């Protein structure tokens, strides 16, 4: 589940970064890392139930 969340976060960050004009290092380091951690955590929690079968 966590790996699926990391994959989704990476794809979303790639798409967002290709369209966003704000590319300051502080913005990227803060918000991309926070968003990736949240999505991976949700994937890990939901993956236990969804991937059980």
Jmol script that loads the backbone (N, CA, C; Angstrom):
load data "model"
ATOM      1  N   UNK A   1       0.796  -1.182   0.000  1.00  0.00           N
ATOM      2  CA  UNK A   1       0.000   0.000   0.000  1.00  0.00           C
ATOM      3  C   UNK A   1       0.854   1.269   0.000  1.00  0.00           C
ATOM      4  N   UNK A   2       1.904   1.253   0.808  1.00  0.00           N
ATOM      5  CA  UNK A   2       2.765   2.437   0.888  1.00  0.00           C
ATOM      6  C   UNK A   2       3.512   2.662  -0.425  1.00  0.00           C
ATOM      7  N   UNK A   3       3.906   1.581  -1.074  1.00  0.00           N
ATOM      8  CA  UNK A   3       4.606   1.711  -2.352  1.00  0.00           C
ATOM      9  C   UNK A   3       3.661   2.275  -3.413  1.00  0.00           C
ATOM     10  N   UNK A   4       2.416   1.826  -3.393  1.00  0.00           N
ATOM     11  CA  UNK A   4       1.426   2.373  -4.321  1.00  0.00           C
ATOM     12  C   UNK A   4       1.203   3.859  -4.039  1.00  0.00           C
ATOM     13  N   UNK A   5       1.172   4.243  -2.775  1.00  0.00           N
ATOM     14  CA  UNK A   5       1.030   5.653  -2.422  1.00  0.00           C
ATOM     15  C   UNK A   5       2.215   6.477  -2.886  1.00  0.00           C
ATOM     16  N   UNK A   6       3.408   5.929  -2.742  1.00  0.00           N
ATOM     17  CA  UNK A   6       4.602   6.641  -3.212  1.00  0.00           C
ATOM     18  C   UNK A   6       4.595   6.789  -4.732  1.00  0.00           C
ATOM     19  N   UNK A   7       4.152   5.754  -5.422  1.00  0.00           N
ATOM     20  CA  UNK A   7       4.066   5.831  -6.874  1.00  0.00           C
ATOM     21  C   UNK A   7       3.068   6.902  -7.301  1.00  0.00           C
ATOM     22  N   UNK A   8       1.913   6.911  -6.669  1.00  0.00           N
ATOM     23  CA  UNK A   8       0.894   7.926  -6.992  1.00  0.00           C
ATOM     24  C   UNK A   8       1.397   9.328  -6.675  1.00  0.00           C
ATOM     25  N   UNK A   9       2.061   9.496  -5.550  1.00  0.00           N
ATOM     26  CA  UNK A   9       2.582  10.807  -5.177  1.00  0.00           C
ATOM     27  C   UNK A   9       3.648  11.268  -6.169  1.00  0.00           C
ATOM     28  N   UNK A  10       4.489  10.360  -6.608  1.00  0.00           N
ATOM     29  CA  UNK A  10       5.518  10.713  -7.581  1.00  0.00           C
ATOM     30  C   UNK A  10       4.936  11.131  -8.913  1.00  0.00           C
ATOM     31  N   UNK A  11       3.925  10.397  -9.363  1.00  0.00           N
ATOM     32  CA  UNK A  11       3.276  10.763 -10.623  1.00  0.00           C
ATOM     33  C   UNK A  11       2.548  12.100 -10.508  1.00  0.00           C
ATOM     34  N   UNK A  12       1.857  12.304  -9.401  1.00  0.00           N
ATOM     35  CA  UNK A  12       1.146  13.564  -9.199  1.00  0.00           C
ATOM     36  C   UNK A  12       2.119  14.736  -9.098  1.00  0.00           C
ATOM     37  N   UNK A  13       3.233  14.548  -8.413  1.00  0.00           N
ATOM     38  CA  UNK A  13       4.226  15.612  -8.290  1.00  0.00           C
ATOM     39  C   UNK A  13       4.839  15.951  -9.644  1.00  0.00           C
ATOM     40  N   UNK A  14       5.043  14.953 -10.474  1.00  0.00           N
ATOM     41  CA  UNK A  14       5.588  15.190 -11.804  1.00  0.00           C
ATOM     42  C   UNK A  14       4.636  16.013 -12.666  1.00  0.00           C
ATOM     43  N   UNK A  15       3.354  15.636 -12.623  1.00  0.00           N
ATOM     44  CA  UNK A  15       2.357  16.373 -13.403  1.00  0.00           C
ATOM     45  C   UNK A  15       2.215  17.799 -12.876  1.00  0.00           C
ATOM     46  N   UNK A  16       2.163  17.942 -11.556  1.00  0.00           N
ATOM     47  CA  UNK A  16       2.018  19.267 -10.959  1.00  0.00           C
ATOM     48  C   UNK A  16       3.233  20.147 -11.276  1.00  0.00           C
ATOM     49  N   UNK A  17       4.420  19.586 -11.144  1.00  0.00           N
ATOM     50  CA  UNK A  17       5.632  20.363 -11.380  1.00  0.00           C
ATOM     51  C   UNK A  17       5.747  20.811 -12.838  1.00  0.00           C
ATOM     52  N   UNK A  18       5.199  20.031 -13.747  1.00  0.00           N
ATOM     53  CA  UNK A  18       5.284  20.421 -15.155  1.00  0.00           C
ATOM     54  C   UNK A  18       4.352  21.582 -15.494  1.00  0.00           C
ATOM     55  N   UNK A  19       3.361  21.856 -14.637  1.00  0.00           N
ATOM     56  CA  UNK A  19       2.421  22.949 -14.888  1.00  0.00           C
ATOM     57  C   UNK A  19       2.560  24.122 -13.918  1.00  0.00           C
ATOM     58  N   UNK A  20       3.277  23.952 -12.839  1.00  0.00           N
ATOM     59  CA  UNK A  20       3.384  24.980 -11.809  1.00  0.00           C
ATOM     60  C   UNK A  20       4.569  25.901 -12.097  1.00  0.00           C
ATOM     61  N   UNK A  21       4.365  27.195 -11.875  1.00  0.00           N
ATOM     62  CA  UNK A  21       5.449  28.151 -12.112  1.00  0.00           C
ATOM     63  C   UNK A  21       6.273  28.415 -10.850  1.00  0.00           C
ATOM     64  N   UNK A  22       5.779  28.010  -9.696  1.00  0.00           N
ATOM     65  CA  UNK A  22       6.510  28.222  -8.435  1.00  0.00           C
ATOM     66  C   UNK A  22       7.434  27.029  -8.204  1.00  0.00           C
ATOM     67  N   UNK A  23       8.719  27.220  -8.470  1.00  0.00           N
ATOM     68  CA  UNK A  23       9.665  26.124  -8.331  1.00  0.00           C
ATOM     69  C   UNK A  23      10.805  26.448  -7.361  1.00  0.00           C
ATOM     70  N   UNK A  24      10.506  27.252  -6.355  1.00  0.00           N
ATOM     71  CA  UNK A  24      11.541  27.572  -5.375  1.00  0.00           C
ATOM     72  C   UNK A  24      11.888  26.324  -4.560  1.00  0.00           C
ATOM     73  N   UNK A  25      13.139  26.151  -4.191  1.00  0.00           N
ATOM     74  CA  UNK A  25      13.557  24.956  -3.465  1.00  0.00           C
ATOM     75  C   UNK A  25      12.826  24.770  -2.128  1.00  0.00           C
ATOM     76  N   UNK A  26      12.559  25.855  -1.433  1.00  0.00           N
ATOM     77  CA  UNK A  26      11.859  25.740  -0.152  1.00  0.00           C
ATOM     78  C   UNK A  26      10.433  25.237  -0.354  1.00  0.00           C
ATOM     79  N   UNK A  27       9.749  25.732  -1.378  1.00  0.00           N
ATOM     80  CA  UNK A  27       8.393  25.282  -1.693  1.00  0.00           C
ATOM     81  C   UNK A  27       8.388  23.793  -2.032  1.00  0.00           C
ATOM     82  N   UNK A  28       9.290  23.404  -2.894  1.00  0.00           N
ATOM     83  CA  UNK A  28       9.352  22.008  -3.323  1.00  0.00           C
ATOM     84  C   UNK A  28       9.709  21.103  -2.155  1.00  0.00           C
ATOM     85  N   UNK A  29      10.714  21.461  -1.387  1.00  0.00           N
ATOM     86  CA  UNK A  29      11.147  20.615  -0.272  1.00  0.00           C
ATOM     87  C   UNK A  29      10.072  20.479   0.794  1.00  0.00           C
ATOM     88  N   UNK A  30       9.324  21.535   1.042  1.00  0.00           N
ATOM     89  CA  UNK A  30       8.308  21.494   2.097  1.00  0.00           C
ATOM     90  C   UNK A  30       7.048  20.789   1.645  1.00  0.00           C
ATOM     91  N   UNK A  31       6.428  21.279   0.607  1.00  0.00           N
ATOM     92  CA  UNK A  31       5.099  20.803   0.236  1.00  0.00           C
ATOM     93  C   UNK A  31       5.106  19.475  -0.501  1.00  0.00           C
ATOM     94  N   UNK A  32       6.086  19.235  -1.339  1.00  0.00           N
ATOM     95  CA  UNK A  32       6.137  17.947  -2.035  1.00  0.00           C
ATOM     96  C   UNK A  32       6.428  16.829  -1.034  1.00  0.00           C
ATOM     97  N   UNK A  33       7.324  17.072  -0.080  1.00  0.00           N
ATOM     98  CA  UNK A  33       7.637  16.068   0.926  1.00  0.00           C
ATOM     99  C   UNK A  33       6.440  15.795   1.824  1.00  0.00           C
ATOM    100  N   UNK A  34       5.753  16.850   2.242  1.00  0.00           N
ATOM    101  CA  UNK A  34       4.576  16.686   3.090  1.00  0.00           C
ATOM    102  C   UNK A  34       3.469  15.934   2.355  1.00  0.00           C
ATOM    103  N   UNK A  35       3.215  16.303   1.130  1.00  0.00           N
ATOM    104  CA  UNK A  35       2.168  15.636   0.350  1.00  0.00           C
ATOM    105  C   UNK A  35       2.514  14.169   0.087  1.00  0.00           C
ATOM    106  N   UNK A  36       3.772  13.893  -0.208  1.00  0.00           N
ATOM    107  CA  UNK A  36       4.195  12.514  -0.441  1.00  0.00           C
ATOM    108  C   UNK A  36       4.045  11.671   0.817  1.00  0.00           C
ATOM    109  N   UNK A  37       4.395  12.236   1.964  1.00  0.00           N
ATOM    110  CA  UNK A  37       4.251  11.499   3.221  1.00  0.00           C
ATOM    111  C   UNK A  37       2.787  11.203   3.533  1.00  0.00           C
ATOM    112  N   UNK A  38       1.918  12.156   3.273  1.00  0.00           N
ATOM    113  CA  UNK A  38       0.486  11.950   3.530  1.00  0.00           C
ATOM    114  C   UNK A  38      -0.074  10.868   2.609  1.00  0.00           C
ATOM    115  N   UNK A  39       0.238  10.954   1.331  1.00  0.00           N
ATOM    116  CA  UNK A  39      -0.297   9.984   0.376  1.00  0.00           C
ATOM    117  C   UNK A  39       0.260   8.586   0.657  1.00  0.00           C
ATOM    118  N   UNK A  40       1.525   8.477   1.003  1.00  0.00           N
ATOM    119  CA  UNK A  40       2.100   7.171   1.328  1.00  0.00           C
ATOM    120  C   UNK A  40       1.487   6.609   2.606  1.00  0.00           C
ATOM    121  N   UNK A  41       1.210   7.446   3.584  1.00  0.00           N
ATOM    122  CA  UNK A  41       0.577   6.989   4.819  1.00  0.00           C
ATOM    123  C   UNK A  41      -0.837   6.481   4.569  1.00  0.00           C
ATOM    124  N   UNK A  42      -1.587   7.227   3.773  1.00  0.00           N
ATOM    125  CA  UNK A  42      -2.950   6.786   3.428  1.00  0.00           C
ATOM    126  C   UNK A  42      -2.889   5.478   2.641  1.00  0.00           C
ATOM    127  N   UNK A  43      -1.953   5.369   1.733  1.00  0.00           N
ATOM    128  CA  UNK A  43      -1.784   4.128   0.983  1.00  0.00           C
ATOM    129  C   UNK A  43      -1.433   2.954   1.866  1.00  0.00           C
ATOM    130  N   UNK A  44      -0.591   3.191   2.862  1.00  0.00           N
ATOM    131  CA  UNK A  44      -0.229   2.110   3.782  1.00  0.00           C
ATOM    132  C   UNK A  44      -1.418   1.690   4.632  1.00  0.00           C
ATOM    133  N   UNK A  45      -2.202   2.650   5.096  1.00  0.00           N
ATOM    134  CA  UNK A  45      -3.359   2.322   5.925  1.00  0.00           C
ATOM    135  C   UNK A  45      -4.468   1.660   5.110  1.00  0.00           C
ATOM    136  N   UNK A  46      -4.752   2.191   3.950  1.00  0.00           N
ATOM    137  CA  UNK A  46      -5.824   1.638   3.122  1.00  0.00           C
ATOM    138  C   UNK A  46      -5.378   0.370   2.391  1.00  0.00           C
ATOM    139  N   UNK A  47      -4.093   0.254   2.135  1.00  0.00           N
ATOM    140  CA  UNK A  47      -3.586  -0.921   1.439  1.00  0.00           C
ATOM    141  C   UNK A  47      -3.766  -2.193   2.228  1.00  0.00           C
ATOM    142  N   UNK A  48      -3.718  -2.107   3.539  1.00  0.00           N
ATOM    143  CA  UNK A  48      -3.930  -3.294   4.370  1.00  0.00           C
ATOM    144  C   UNK A  48      -5.312  -3.884   4.131  1.00  0.00           C
ATOM    145  N   UNK A  49      -6.289  -3.040   3.986  1.00  0.00           N
ATOM    146  CA  UNK A  49      -7.667  -3.519   3.768  1.00  0.00           C
ATOM    147  C   UNK A  49      -7.924  -3.857   2.302  1.00  0.00           C
ATOM    148  N   UNK A  50      -7.463  -2.999   1.412  1.00  0.00           N
ATOM    149  CA  UNK A  50      -7.775  -3.185  -0.003  1.00  0.00           C
ATOM    150  C   UNK A  50      -6.997  -4.347  -0.621  1.00  0.00           C
ATOM    151  N   UNK A  51      -5.784  -4.586  -0.155  1.00  0.00           N
ATOM    152  CA  UNK A  51      -4.939  -5.624  -0.749  1.00  0.00           C
ATOM    153  C   UNK A  51      -4.960  -6.931   0.033  1.00  0.00           C
ATOM    154  N   UNK A  52      -5.863  -7.045   0.968  1.00  0.00           N
ATOM    155  CA  UNK A  52      -5.927  -8.240   1.799  1.00  0.00           C
ATOM    156  C   UNK A  52      -6.273  -9.484   0.986  1.00  0.00           C
ATOM    157  N   UNK A  53      -7.093  -9.331  -0.022  1.00  0.00           N
ATOM    158  CA  UNK A  53      -7.585 -10.493  -0.773  1.00  0.00           C
ATOM    159  C   UNK A  53      -6.660 -10.830  -1.875  1.00  0.00           C
TER     160      UNK A  53
END
end "model"
wireframe off; spacefill off
backbone 0.3
color backbone group
